[in-house]
Amino acid sequence: MALAAGLLERDDPAGQITKAVARVLDLAATWTAWNGRPLTRDGRVYTPHKAIRRVADHMVDHLAELEARLAGQEPQPDHWHGSVTTTPADLVPFTTEDLDEARSRLVRLGRIWDDRLRTLSDAQLDRSPGPGWSFRLLAAHVAGSLDYYAGAVGSLGVAADPEDQS
């Protein structure tokens, strides 16, 4: 069964991204309970805001790579500071308003990924133009990175009720 599930997942790279976004947002719904103490994973510091920033940045970075390669261009070099840097904005409380903004941002980014990947044939997904991973592997990498960054913060308690905006 696990092998069959892996093959089905491989056949749906767009679904990998949208499912990863949903998993991130499920965890993020608990981050309003964050106590303000940064968490450490693999020697780096994480906070709710930093995890959301890294998820969005990673999605944007690799989407730009995908689009450039489809257009026959060289992808723009990556100049993110990434997870090495923790900014003052990363250290502020994560509010229900922040959660709502994250939902809007990440669902939209996930939809862009989904729309783009679903326009590609299996051949395009597996034999993608230019140097780098195939687009199928790129989608799997992005989905895995979303799980990694959100998992660096993890679940922090009871999920915020999306209907409760008080």
DSSP file (Angstrom, degrees, kcal/mol; ACC not computed):
  #  RESIDUE AA STRUCTURE BP1 BP2  ACC     N-H-->O    O-->H-N    N-H-->O    O-->H-N    TCO  KAPPA ALPHA  PHI   PSI    X-CA   Y-CA   Z-CA
    1    1 A M     >        0   0    0      0, 0.0     4,-2.8     0, 0.0     5,-0.2   0.000 360.0 360.0 360.0 -43.5    0.0    0.0    0.0
    2    2 A A  H  >  +     0   0    0      1,-0.2     4,-2.3     2,-0.2     5,-0.1   0.906 360.0  49.7 -61.6 -40.6    2.8    2.5    0.9
    3    3 A L  H  > S+     0   0    0      2,-0.2     4,-2.1     1,-0.2    -1,-0.2   0.927 111.3  48.7 -62.7 -44.7    4.4    1.9   -2.5
    4    4 A A  H  > S+     0   0    0      1,-0.2     4,-2.3     2,-0.2    -2,-0.2   0.899 110.4  51.2 -62.3 -40.8    1.1    2.4   -4.3
    5    5 A A  H  X S+     0   0    0     -4,-2.8     4,-2.4     1,-0.2    -1,-0.2   0.895 108.8  51.9 -64.0 -39.0    0.5    5.6   -2.3
    6    6 A G  H  X S+     0   0    0     -4,-2.3     4,-2.1     2,-0.2    -1,-0.2   0.882 109.3  49.5 -63.8 -38.9    4.0    6.8   -3.2
    7    7 A L  H  X S+     0   0    0     -4,-2.1     4,-1.4     2,-0.2    -2,-0.2   0.896 111.0  49.2 -67.8 -39.8    3.3    6.2   -6.9
    8    8 A L  H  < S+     0   0    0     -4,-2.3     4,-0.3     2,-0.2     3,-0.2   0.918 111.3  49.6 -64.3 -42.3    0.0    8.1   -6.8
    9    9 A E  H >< S+     0   0    0     -4,-2.4     3,-1.6     1,-0.2     7,-0.2   0.899 107.7  54.8 -62.3 -40.3    1.7   11.0   -5.0
   10   10 A R  H 3< S+     0   0    0     -4,-2.1    -1,-0.2     1,-0.3    -2,-0.2   0.834 104.0  55.7 -62.3 -32.1    4.4   11.0   -7.7
   11   11 A D  T 3< S+     0   0    0     -4,-1.4    -1,-0.3     1,-0.2    -2,-0.2   0.504 107.3  51.5 -80.5  -2.7    1.7   11.3  -10.4
   12   12 A D    <>  +     0   0    0     -3,-1.6     4,-1.7    -4,-0.3    -1,-0.2  -0.545  54.7 158.9-134.0  69.9    0.3   14.4   -8.8
   13   13 A P  H  > S+     0   0    0      0, 0.0     4,-1.5     0, 0.0    -1,-0.1   0.856  80.3  55.2 -62.6 -32.7    3.0   17.0   -8.2
   14   14 A A  H  > S+     0   0    0      1,-0.2     4,-2.2     2,-0.2     5,-0.2   0.918 106.8  51.0 -63.6 -42.1    0.4   19.8   -8.0
   15   15 A G  H  > S+     0   0    0      1,-0.2     4,-2.5     2,-0.2     5,-0.3   0.838 103.3  59.6 -63.3 -33.4   -1.4   17.9   -5.3
   16   16 A Q  H  X S+     0   0    0     -4,-1.7     4,-2.0    -7,-0.2    -1,-0.2   0.924 108.3  44.9 -59.5 -43.5    1.9   17.6   -3.4
   17   17 A I  H  X S+     0   0    0     -4,-1.5     4,-2.6     2,-0.2    -2,-0.2   0.953 114.6  45.9 -67.0 -50.2    2.2   21.4   -3.2
   18   18 A T  H  X S+     0   0    0     -4,-2.2     4,-2.0     1,-0.2    -1,-0.2   0.870 113.9  49.6 -65.6 -35.1   -1.5   22.1   -2.2
   19   19 A K  H  X S+     0   0    0     -4,-2.5     4,-2.2    -5,-0.2    -1,-0.2   0.891 110.5  50.5 -68.0 -38.2   -1.4   19.3    0.4
   20   20 A A  H  X S+     0   0    0     -4,-2.0     4,-2.6    -5,-0.3    -2,-0.2   0.911 109.0  51.4 -65.4 -41.4    1.8   20.7    1.8
   21   21 A V  H  X S+     0   0    0     -4,-2.6     4,-2.6     1,-0.2    -2,-0.2   0.925 109.8  50.3 -59.8 -43.6    0.3   24.2    2.0
   22   22 A A  H  X S+     0   0    0     -4,-2.0     4,-2.2     1,-0.2    -2,-0.2   0.903 110.1  49.7 -61.8 -41.0   -2.7   22.8    3.8
   23   23 A R  H  X S+     0   0    0     -4,-2.2     4,-2.1     2,-0.2    -1,-0.2   0.911 110.5  50.4 -64.6 -41.5   -0.4   21.0    6.3
   24   24 A V  H  X S+     0   0    0     -4,-2.6     4,-3.1     1,-0.2    -2,-0.2   0.942 112.2  46.8 -59.2 -47.9    1.6   24.3    6.9
   25   25 A L  H  X S+     0   0    0     -4,-2.6     4,-1.6     1,-0.2    -1,-0.2   0.830 107.5  56.6 -68.8 -31.2   -1.7   26.2    7.5
   26   26 A D  H  < S+     0   0    0     -4,-2.2     4,-0.2    -5,-0.2    -1,-0.2   0.930 113.7  40.4 -62.4 -44.4   -2.9   23.4    9.9
   27   27 A L  H >< S+     0   0    0     -4,-2.1     3,-2.4     1,-0.2   129,-0.4   0.931 111.6  56.5 -67.6 -44.7    0.2   23.8   12.0
   28   28 A A  H >< S+     0   0    0     -4,-3.1     3,-1.5     1,-0.3     4,-0.3   0.795  92.9  70.1 -59.5 -28.0    0.2   27.6   11.7
   29   29 A A  T 3< S+     0   0    0     -4,-1.6   131,-3.8     1,-0.3    -1,-0.3   0.687 100.6  48.3 -63.2 -16.0   -3.4   27.7   13.1
   30   30 A T  T X  S+     0   0    0     -3,-2.4     3,-1.5   129,-0.3    -1,-0.3   0.521  88.6  85.9 -96.6  -7.3   -1.7   26.7   16.4
   31   31 A W  G X   +     0   0    0     -3,-1.5     3,-1.8    -4,-0.4    63,-0.4   0.588  66.6  78.3 -77.8  -9.5    1.0   29.3   16.3
   32   32 A T  G 3  S+     0   0    0     -4,-0.3    -1,-0.3     1,-0.3    64,-0.1   0.682  90.0  61.2 -67.9 -13.8   -1.1   32.1   17.9
   33   33 A A  G <  S+     0   0    0     -3,-1.5    -1,-0.3   125,-0.1    -2,-0.2   0.354  76.2 136.1 -89.2   4.5   -0.3   30.2   21.1
   34   34 A W    <   -     0   0    0     -3,-1.8    60,-0.1    60,-0.2    -3,-0.0  -0.282  50.8-147.1 -58.0 134.7    3.5   30.8   20.6
   35   35 A N        -     0   0    0      2,-0.2    -1,-0.1    58,-0.1    -3,-0.0   0.391  41.6-106.5 -87.2   2.5    5.1   31.9   23.9
   36   36 A G  S    S+     0   0    0      1,-0.3    -2,-0.1    56,-0.1    -1,-0.0   0.367  82.0 123.7  90.7  -5.6    7.7   34.2   22.2
   37   37 A R        -     0   0    0      1,-0.0    -1,-0.3    10,-0.0    -2,-0.2  -0.801  63.2-123.8 -92.1 121.7   10.7   31.8   22.6
   38   38 A P        -     0   0    0      0, 0.0     2,-0.3     0, 0.0     9,-0.2  -0.252  22.9-135.7 -59.8 149.8   12.4   31.0   19.4
   39   39 A L  E     -A   46   0A   0      7,-3.1     7,-3.4     2,-0.0     2,-0.4  -0.752  11.3-136.9-105.6 154.5   12.7   27.3   18.6
   40   40 A T  E     +A   45   0A   0     -2,-0.3     2,-0.3     5,-0.2     5,-0.2  -0.934  23.8 168.9-118.0 136.5   15.9   25.6   17.3
   41   41 A R  E >  S-A   44   0A   0      3,-2.6     3,-1.9    -2,-0.4   111,-0.1  -0.970  73.8 -10.3-143.9 129.0   16.1   23.0   14.6
   42   42 A D  T 3  S-     0   0    0     -2,-0.3     3,-0.1     1,-0.3    -1,-0.0   0.853 129.5 -54.2  51.6  39.2   19.3   21.8   12.9
   43   43 A G  T 3  S+     0   0    0      1,-0.2     2,-0.3     0, 0.0    -1,-0.3   0.549 116.9 107.8  77.4   7.8   21.2   24.6   14.6
   44   44 A R  E <   -A   41   0A   0     -3,-1.9    -3,-2.6    41,-0.0     2,-0.3  -0.876  67.8-119.3-120.1 153.9   19.0   27.3   13.3
   45   45 A V  E     -A   40   0A   0     -2,-0.3     2,-0.3    38,-0.3    -5,-0.2  -0.701  30.6-174.8 -92.2 138.1   16.4   29.5   15.0
   46   46 A Y  E     +A   39   0A   0     -7,-3.4    -7,-3.1    -2,-0.3     3,-0.1  -0.973  10.7 172.4-133.6 149.5   12.7   29.4   14.0
   47   47 A T     >  -     0   0    0     -2,-0.3     4,-2.5    -9,-0.2     5,-0.2  -0.886  49.5 -97.2-139.4 168.2    9.6   31.3   14.9
   48   48 A P  H  > S+     0   0    0      0, 0.0     4,-2.2     0, 0.0     5,-0.2   0.935 124.3  47.2 -56.1 -46.8    6.1   31.3   13.4
   49   49 A H  H  > S+     0   0    0     41,-0.5     4,-2.5    43,-0.3     5,-0.2   0.903 112.1  50.2 -63.7 -39.6    6.8   34.4   11.3
   50   50 A K  H  > S+     0   0    0     40,-0.5     4,-2.9     2,-0.2     5,-0.2   0.907 108.9  51.9 -65.8 -40.5   10.1   33.0   10.1
   51   51 A A  H  X S+     0   0    0     -4,-2.5     4,-2.5     2,-0.2    -2,-0.2   0.931 111.8  46.1 -61.7 -45.0    8.5   29.7    9.1
   52   52 A I  H  X S+     0   0    0     -4,-2.2     4,-2.5     2,-0.2     5,-0.2   0.916 113.1  50.5 -63.4 -42.5    5.8   31.5    7.1
   53   53 A R  H  X S+     0   0    0     -4,-2.5     4,-2.9     1,-0.2    -2,-0.2   0.931 112.4  46.2 -60.2 -46.6    8.5   33.7    5.5
   54   54 A R  H  X S+     0   0    0     -4,-2.9     4,-2.5     2,-0.2     5,-0.2   0.892 111.6  51.5 -66.6 -39.4   10.6   30.8    4.5
   55   55 A V  H  X S+     0   0    0     -4,-2.5     4,-2.2    -5,-0.2    -2,-0.2   0.960 115.0  42.1 -60.3 -51.2    7.7   28.8    3.2
   56   56 A A  H  X S+     0   0    0     -4,-2.5     4,-2.5     1,-0.2     5,-0.2   0.923 115.1  49.9 -63.7 -45.2    6.6   31.7    1.0
   57   57 A D  H  X S+     0   0    0     -4,-2.9     4,-2.9    -5,-0.2    -1,-0.2   0.902 111.1  49.3 -61.3 -41.3   10.1   32.6   -0.1
   58   58 A H  H  X S+     0   0    0     -4,-2.5     4,-2.2    -5,-0.2     5,-0.3   0.901 111.5  48.9 -66.2 -40.5   10.8   29.0   -1.1
   59   59 A M  H  X S+     0   0    0     -4,-2.2     4,-1.8    -5,-0.2    -2,-0.2   0.921 114.8  44.7 -63.8 -43.7    7.6   28.8   -3.1
   60   60 A V  H  X S+     0   0    0     -4,-2.5     4,-2.6     2,-0.2     5,-0.2   0.924 111.9  52.7 -65.7 -45.6    8.4   32.0   -4.9
   61   61 A D  H  X S+     0   0    0     -4,-2.9     4,-1.8     1,-0.2    -2,-0.2   0.933 114.8  39.2 -58.8 -49.9   12.0   31.2   -5.5
   62   62 A H  H  X S+     0   0    0     -4,-2.2     4,-2.5     2,-0.2    -1,-0.2   0.796 112.8  55.9 -77.0 -26.5   11.3   27.8   -7.2
   63   63 A L  H  X S+     0   0    0     -4,-1.8     4,-2.7    -5,-0.3     5,-0.2   0.913 108.1  49.6 -66.1 -41.6    8.3   29.1   -9.0
   64   64 A A  H  X S+     0   0    0     -4,-2.6     4,-2.4     2,-0.2    -2,-0.2   0.895 110.8  50.7 -62.5 -39.1   10.5   31.8  -10.6
   65   65 A E  H  X S+     0   0    0     -4,-1.8     4,-2.5    -5,-0.2     5,-0.2   0.947 111.0  48.1 -61.0 -48.9   13.0   29.0  -11.5
   66   66 A L  H  X S+     0   0    0     -4,-2.5     4,-2.3     1,-0.2    -2,-0.2   0.932 113.7  46.4 -58.1 -48.7   10.3   26.9  -13.1
   67   67 A E  H  X S+     0   0    0     -4,-2.7     4,-1.7     1,-0.2    -1,-0.2   0.898 112.0  50.4 -64.9 -41.0    8.9   29.8  -15.1
   68   68 A A  H  <>S+     0   0    0     -4,-2.4     5,-3.0    -5,-0.2     4,-0.3   0.931 111.4  48.3 -62.8 -44.9   12.3   31.0  -16.3
   69   69 A R  H ><5S+     0   0    0     -4,-2.5     3,-1.3     1,-0.2    -2,-0.2   0.890 109.9  52.0 -64.7 -39.0   13.3   27.5  -17.4
   70   70 A L  H 3<5S+     0   0    0     -4,-2.3    -1,-0.2     1,-0.3    -2,-0.2   0.851 109.4  50.8 -63.6 -33.0    9.9   27.2  -19.3
   71   71 A A  T 3<5S-     0   0    0     -4,-1.7    -1,-0.3    -5,-0.2    -2,-0.2   0.422 120.0-111.4 -84.0   1.1   10.7   30.5  -21.0
   72   72 A G  T < 5S+     0   0    0     -3,-1.3     2,-0.2     1,-0.3    -3,-0.2   0.708  77.4 126.8  76.8  19.8   14.1   29.3  -22.0
   73   73 A Q      < -     0   0    0     -5,-3.0    -1,-0.3    -6,-0.2    -2,-0.1  -0.659  68.3-102.5-105.9 162.0   15.8   31.7  -19.7
   74   74 A E        -     0   0    0     -2,-0.2    56,-0.0    -3,-0.1    -1,-0.0  -0.688  46.4-109.4 -76.5 133.6   18.4   31.2  -17.0
   75   75 A P        -     0   0    0      0, 0.0   -10,-0.1     0, 0.0     3,-0.1  -0.360  37.6-101.3 -61.6 145.5   16.8   31.4  -13.5
   76   76 A Q        -     0   0    0    -12,-0.1    -8,-0.1     1,-0.1     3,-0.0  -0.468  46.3-100.9 -65.7 135.5   17.6   34.5  -11.5
   77   77 A P        -     0   0    0      0, 0.0     2,-0.5     0, 0.0    -1,-0.1  -0.263  37.0-111.2 -59.3 146.6   20.3   33.7   -8.9
   78   78 A D        +     0   0    0      1,-0.1   -17,-0.0    -3,-0.1     0, 0.0  -0.684  39.2 169.4 -82.2 123.1   19.0   33.2   -5.4
   79   79 A H        +     0   0    0     -2,-0.5    -1,-0.1    -3,-0.0     2,-0.0   0.133  29.7 133.7-120.0  18.4   20.0   36.0   -3.0
   80   80 A W        -     0   0    0      1,-0.1     3,-0.1   -23,-0.1    -2,-0.0  -0.340  54.8-143.4 -64.7 149.1   17.7   35.1    0.0
   81   81 A H    >   -     0   0    0      1,-0.2     3,-1.2     4,-0.0     4,-0.4   0.653  42.5-175.0 -82.2 -18.4   19.3   35.1    3.4
   82   82 A G  G >   -     0   0    0      1,-0.2     3,-0.8     2,-0.2    -1,-0.2  -0.171  51.8 -23.8  63.8-148.3   17.1   32.1    4.1
   83   83 A S  G 3  S+     0   0    0      1,-0.2   -38,-0.3    -3,-0.1    -1,-0.2   0.484 122.4  79.0 -82.4  -1.3   16.9   30.4    7.4
   84   84 A V  G <  S+     0   0    0     -3,-1.2     2,-0.4   -40,-0.1    -1,-0.2   0.863  89.1  64.5 -69.2 -34.9   20.3   31.7    8.5
   85   85 A T    <   -     0   0    0     -3,-0.8     2,-0.5    -4,-0.4    -4,-0.0  -0.749  61.3-168.8 -97.3 133.1   18.8   35.1    9.2
   86   86 A T        -     0   0    0     -2,-0.4    -3,-0.1   -40,-0.1   -40,-0.1  -0.981  19.1-156.1-115.1 116.8   16.3   35.8   11.9
   87   87 A T    >>  -     0   0    0     -2,-0.5     3,-0.9     1,-0.1     4,-0.6  -0.456  29.6-110.2 -89.5 162.0   14.9   39.3   11.5
   88   88 A P  G >4 S+     0   0    0      0, 0.0     3,-1.2     0, 0.0     4,-0.3   0.867 120.8  58.6 -56.1 -35.1   13.3   41.5   14.2
   89   89 A A  G >4 S+     0   0    0      1,-0.3     3,-0.8     2,-0.2   -40,-0.1   0.787  97.3  61.2 -65.6 -26.5   10.0   40.9   12.4
   90   90 A D  G <4 S+     0   0    0     -3,-0.9   -41,-0.5     1,-0.2   -40,-0.5   0.727 100.1  56.6 -68.8 -20.5   10.4   37.2   12.9
   91   91 A L  G << S+     0   0    0     -3,-1.2    -1,-0.2    -4,-0.6    -2,-0.2   0.464  82.6 101.0 -95.4  -2.9   10.4   37.7   16.7
   92   92 A V  S <  S-     0   0    0     -3,-0.8   -43,-0.3    -4,-0.3   -56,-0.1  -0.412  86.4 -80.7 -81.1 160.5    7.0   39.4   17.1
   93   93 A P        -     0   0    0      0, 0.0     2,-0.7     0, 0.0    -1,-0.1  -0.212  39.2-125.4 -56.9 149.2    3.9   37.6   18.3
   94   94 A F        -     0   0    0    -63,-0.4   -60,-0.2   -60,-0.1     2,-0.1  -0.888  36.8-169.5-100.6 109.2    2.0   35.6   15.7
   95   95 A T     >  -     0   0    0     -2,-0.7     4,-2.2     1,-0.1     5,-0.1  -0.362  39.2-103.2 -97.5 172.3   -1.6   36.9   15.8
   96   96 A T  H  > S+     0   0    0      1,-0.2     4,-2.3     2,-0.2     5,-0.1   0.839 124.7  55.8 -63.0 -31.3   -4.9   35.7   14.3
   97   97 A E  H  > S+     0   0    0      2,-0.2     4,-2.3     1,-0.2    -1,-0.2   0.896 106.1  50.1 -66.4 -39.5   -4.5   38.5   11.8
   98   98 A D  H  > S+     0   0    0      2,-0.2     4,-2.6     1,-0.2    -2,-0.2   0.904 110.0  51.0 -63.1 -41.0   -1.0   37.1   10.9
   99   99 A L  H  X S+     0   0    0     -4,-2.2     4,-2.6     2,-0.2    -2,-0.2   0.918 109.4  49.9 -61.5 -44.4   -2.6   33.7   10.4
  100  100 A D  H  X S+     0   0    0     -4,-2.3     4,-2.2     2,-0.2    -2,-0.2   0.910 111.9  48.0 -61.8 -42.8   -5.3   35.1    8.2
  101  101 A E  H  X S+     0   0    0     -4,-2.3     4,-2.6     2,-0.2    -2,-0.2   0.904 110.9  51.3 -63.9 -41.6   -2.6   36.9    6.1
  102  102 A A  H  X S+     0   0    0     -4,-2.6     4,-3.1     2,-0.2     5,-0.4   0.911 108.7  51.7 -62.5 -42.3   -0.6   33.7    5.9
  103  103 A R  H  X S+     0   0    0     -4,-2.6     4,-2.4     1,-0.2     5,-0.3   0.948 111.9  46.1 -58.4 -49.2   -3.6   31.8    4.7
  104  104 A S  H  X S+     0   0    0     -4,-2.2     4,-1.6     1,-0.2    -2,-0.2   0.932 117.5  43.4 -60.3 -46.7   -4.3   34.3    2.0
  105  105 A R  H  X S+     0   0    0     -4,-2.6     4,-2.4     2,-0.2    -2,-0.2   0.947 118.4  41.1 -65.6 -51.2   -0.7   34.4    0.8
  106  106 A L  H  X S+     0   0    0     -4,-3.1     4,-2.8     2,-0.2     5,-0.2   0.864 112.5  52.8 -73.5 -35.8    0.0   30.7    0.9
  107  107 A V  H  X S+     0   0    0     -4,-2.4     4,-2.1    -5,-0.4    -1,-0.2   0.917 112.0  47.8 -63.7 -40.7   -3.2   29.5   -0.5
  108  108 A R  H  X S+     0   0    0     -4,-1.6     4,-2.3    -5,-0.3    -2,-0.2   0.934 112.8  47.4 -64.9 -45.7   -2.7   31.9   -3.5
  109  109 A L  H  X S+     0   0    0     -4,-2.4     4,-2.4     1,-0.2    -2,-0.2   0.915 111.7  51.1 -61.5 -41.7    0.8   30.7   -4.0
  110  110 A G  H  X S+     0   0    0     -4,-2.8     4,-2.8     1,-0.2    -1,-0.2   0.890 109.0  51.4 -60.8 -39.2   -0.3   27.1   -3.8
  111  111 A R  H  X S+     0   0    0     -4,-2.1     4,-3.1     2,-0.2    -1,-0.2   0.887 107.7  51.8 -66.8 -39.4   -2.9   27.8   -6.4
  112  112 A I  H  X S+     0   0    0     -4,-2.3     4,-2.5     2,-0.2     5,-0.2   0.935 112.6  46.2 -61.9 -45.7   -0.4   29.4   -8.8
  113  113 A W  H  X S+     0   0    0     -4,-2.4     4,-3.0     2,-0.2     5,-0.3   0.944 113.8  48.8 -59.5 -48.0    1.8   26.3   -8.4
  114  114 A D  H  X S+     0   0    0     -4,-2.8     4,-2.2     1,-0.2    -2,-0.2   0.935 112.3  47.6 -58.5 -49.2   -1.2   24.0   -8.9
  115  115 A D  H  X S+     0   0    0     -4,-3.1     4,-0.6     1,-0.2    -1,-0.2   0.920 115.5  45.2 -59.6 -45.4   -2.4   25.8  -12.0
  116  116 A R  H >< S+     0   0    0     -4,-2.5     3,-1.2    -5,-0.2     4,-0.5   0.946 113.5  47.7 -65.9 -49.1    1.1   25.9  -13.5
  117  117 A L  H >< S+     0   0    0     -4,-3.0     3,-1.3     1,-0.3    -1,-0.2   0.863 106.8  57.6 -63.4 -34.9    1.9   22.2  -12.8
  118  118 A R  H 3< S+     0   0    0     -4,-2.2    -1,-0.3    -5,-0.3    -2,-0.2   0.665  99.7  59.7 -71.6 -14.4   -1.4   21.0  -14.1
  119  119 A T  T << S+     0   0    0     -3,-1.2     2,-0.3    -4,-0.6    -1,-0.3   0.608  91.3  88.9 -83.5 -11.3   -0.7   22.7  -17.5
  120  120 A L  S <  S-     0   0    0     -3,-1.3     2,-0.1    -4,-0.5    -3,-0.0  -0.663  74.7-130.5 -93.1 140.7    2.5   20.5  -17.9
  121  121 A S     >  -     0   0    0     -2,-0.3     4,-2.5     1,-0.1     5,-0.2  -0.312  31.2-104.0 -75.7 166.9    2.5   17.1  -19.6
  122  122 A D  H  > S+     0   0    0      1,-0.2     4,-2.2     2,-0.2     5,-0.2   0.892 124.7  54.5 -58.6 -38.9    4.1   14.1  -17.9
  123  123 A A  H  > S+     0   0    0      1,-0.2     4,-2.9     2,-0.2    -1,-0.2   0.917 109.4  46.6 -62.0 -43.0    7.0   14.6  -20.4
  124  124 A Q  H  4 S+     0   0    0      1,-0.2    11,-0.6     2,-0.2    -2,-0.2   0.876 112.6  50.5 -66.9 -36.8    7.5   18.2  -19.4
  125  125 A L  H  < S+     0   0    0     -4,-2.5    11,-2.3     1,-0.2    10,-0.4   0.877 120.9  33.7 -66.6 -36.5    7.3   17.3  -15.7
  126  126 A D  H  < S+     0   0    0     -4,-2.2    -2,-0.2     1,-0.2     2,-0.2   0.740 126.8  36.2 -94.4 -25.9    9.9   14.5  -16.1
  127  127 A R  S  < S+     0   0    0     -4,-2.9    -1,-0.2    -5,-0.2    -2,-0.1  -0.552  82.6 178.5-126.1  65.8   12.2   16.0  -18.8
  128  128 A S        -     0   0    0     -3,-0.3    -3,-0.1    -2,-0.2    -4,-0.1  -0.342  31.8-100.8 -74.7 148.4   12.1   19.7  -17.9
  129  129 A P  S    S+     0   0    0      0, 0.0    -1,-0.1     0, 0.0   -60,-0.1  -0.296  79.7  13.5 -70.4 152.5   14.1   22.2  -19.8
  130  130 A G  S    S-     0   0    0    -60,-0.1     2,-0.1   -58,-0.0   -56,-0.1   0.084 101.7 -43.1  77.1 172.3   17.4   23.6  -18.6
  131  131 A P  S    S+     0   0    0      0, 0.0     2,-0.2     0, 0.0   -62,-0.0  -0.401  95.3  55.3 -73.5 151.1   19.7   22.4  -15.9
  132  132 A G  S    S-     0   0    0     -2,-0.1    -4,-0.1    -4,-0.0     3,-0.1  -0.633  91.6 -28.0 121.8-179.3   18.3   21.4  -12.6
  133  133 A W        -     0   0    0     -2,-0.2    -6,-0.0     1,-0.1    -7,-0.0  -0.215  70.0 -97.4 -63.0 155.3   15.7   19.0  -11.2
  134  134 A S     >  -     0   0    0      1,-0.1     4,-2.7    -8,-0.1    -8,-0.2  -0.346  38.3-109.9 -63.0 159.5   12.8   17.9  -13.3
  135  135 A F  H  > S+     0   0    0    -11,-0.6     4,-2.3   -10,-0.4    -9,-0.2   0.826 120.6  57.0 -65.6 -29.1    9.7   19.9  -12.5
  136  136 A R  H  > S+     0   0    0    -11,-2.3     4,-1.8     2,-0.2    -1,-0.2   0.935 111.6  41.5 -64.4 -45.4    8.2   16.8  -10.8
  137  137 A L  H  > S+     0   0    0    -12,-0.4     4,-2.5     2,-0.2    -2,-0.2   0.856 111.5  56.6 -70.2 -34.0   11.2   16.6   -8.5
  138  138 A L  H  X S+     0   0    0     -4,-2.7     4,-2.7     2,-0.2    -2,-0.2   0.919 107.0  49.0 -61.9 -43.4   11.2   20.3   -8.0
  139  139 A A  H  X S+     0   0    0     -4,-2.3     4,-2.7     2,-0.2    -1,-0.2   0.907 111.0  49.8 -62.6 -41.5    7.5   20.1   -6.8
  140  140 A A  H  X S+     0   0    0     -4,-1.8     4,-2.3     2,-0.2    -2,-0.2   0.896 111.0  50.2 -64.3 -39.1    8.4   17.3   -4.4
  141  141 A H  H  X S+     0   0    0     -4,-2.5     4,-2.4     2,-0.2    -2,-0.2   0.933 111.3  47.8 -63.0 -46.5   11.4   19.4   -3.1
  142  142 A V  H  X S+     0   0    0     -4,-2.7     4,-2.3     2,-0.2    -2,-0.2   0.939 111.9  49.6 -61.4 -47.1    9.1   22.4   -2.5
  143  143 A A  H  X S+     0   0    0     -4,-2.7     4,-1.9     1,-0.2    -1,-0.2   0.914 112.3  48.6 -58.8 -42.8    6.5   20.3   -0.8
  144  144 A G  H  X S+     0   0    0     -4,-2.3     4,-2.1     1,-0.2    -1,-0.2   0.876 109.4  51.9 -65.1 -37.6    9.2   18.8    1.5
  145  145 A S  H  X S+     0   0    0     -4,-2.4     4,-2.8     2,-0.2     5,-0.3   0.875 106.6  53.8 -68.2 -35.8   10.6   22.2    2.3
  146  146 A L  H  X S+     0   0    0     -4,-2.3     4,-2.3     1,-0.2     5,-0.3   0.934 110.4  46.9 -62.0 -45.0    7.2   23.5    3.3
  147  147 A D  H  X S+     0   0    0     -4,-1.9     4,-2.3    -5,-0.2    -2,-0.2   0.886 112.3  51.8 -62.2 -38.7    6.8   20.6    5.7
  148  148 A Y  H  X S+     0   0    0     -4,-2.1     4,-1.5     2,-0.2    -2,-0.2   0.964 111.9  43.4 -63.6 -53.2   10.4   21.2    7.0
  149  149 A Y  H  X S+     0   0    0     -4,-2.8     4,-0.6     1,-0.2     3,-0.3   0.914 118.1  44.0 -63.5 -43.9    9.9   24.9    7.8
  150  150 A A  H >X S+     0   0    0     -4,-2.3     4,-2.9    -5,-0.3     3,-1.0   0.891 111.9  54.6 -67.2 -37.3    6.5   24.4    9.3
  151  151 A G  H 3< S+     0   0    0     -4,-2.3    -1,-0.2    -5,-0.3    -2,-0.2   0.742  93.8  69.8 -67.4 -23.1    7.7   21.4   11.3
  152  152 A A  H 3< S+     0   0    0     -4,-1.5    -1,-0.2    -3,-0.3    -2,-0.2   0.819 113.8  28.8 -63.8 -29.0   10.6   23.5   12.7
  153  153 A V  H << S+     0   0    0     -3,-1.0    -2,-0.2    -4,-0.6    -1,-0.2   0.813  99.3 179.0 -94.4 -42.0    7.9   25.3   14.7
  154  154 A G     <  -     0   0    0     -4,-2.9     2,-0.5    -5,-0.1  -124,-0.1  -0.240  44.2 -26.6  75.8-163.4    5.5   22.4   14.9
  155  155 A S        -     0   0    0     -4,-0.1  -127,-0.1     1,-0.1     3,-0.1  -0.768  52.1-174.9 -90.5 129.6    2.2   22.3   16.7
  156  156 A L        -     0   0    0     -2,-0.5     2,-0.4  -129,-0.4    -1,-0.1   0.141  54.3 -69.9-113.6  19.0    1.9   24.8   19.6
  157  157 A G  S    S+     0   0    0   -125,-0.0     2,-0.2  -123,-0.0    -1,-0.2  -0.972  91.7   6.5 136.3-148.9   -1.5   23.9   21.0
  158  158 A V  S    S-     0   0    0     -2,-0.4  -126,-0.1     1,-0.1  -125,-0.1  -0.523  76.6-109.4 -77.5 136.7   -5.1   24.3   20.0
  159  159 A A        -     0   0    0     -2,-0.2  -129,-0.3     1,-0.1     2,-0.2  -0.359  33.3-108.8 -66.0 142.4   -5.7   25.6   16.5
  160  160 A A        -     0   0    0   -131,-3.8    -1,-0.1     1,-0.1  -129,-0.1  -0.493  32.9-114.8 -69.0 139.9   -7.1   29.1   16.2
  161  161 A D    >   -     0   0    0     -2,-0.2     3,-1.6     1,-0.2    -1,-0.1  -0.681  16.4-146.5 -77.5 119.3  -10.8   29.1   15.1
  162  162 A P  T 3  S+     0   0    0      0, 0.0    -1,-0.2     0, 0.0    -2,-0.0   0.749  99.7  55.0 -60.7 -21.7  -10.9   30.8   11.6
  163  163 A E  T 3  S+     0   0    0      1,-0.1     2,-1.0     2,-0.0    -2,-0.0   0.668  90.9  82.3 -82.5 -17.0  -14.3   32.2   12.5
  164  164 A D    <   +     0   0    0     -3,-1.6    -1,-0.1     1,-0.1    -3,-0.1  -0.761  45.8 159.3 -93.6  97.3  -12.9   33.9   15.7
  165  165 A Q              0   0    0     -2,-1.0    -1,-0.1     1,-0.2    -2,-0.0   0.021 360.0 360.0-103.7  24.9  -11.3   37.1   14.6
  166  166 A S              0   0    0    -70,-0.0    -1,-0.2     0, 0.0    -2,-0.0   0.485 360.0 360.0 -85.4 360.0  -11.4   38.8   18.0
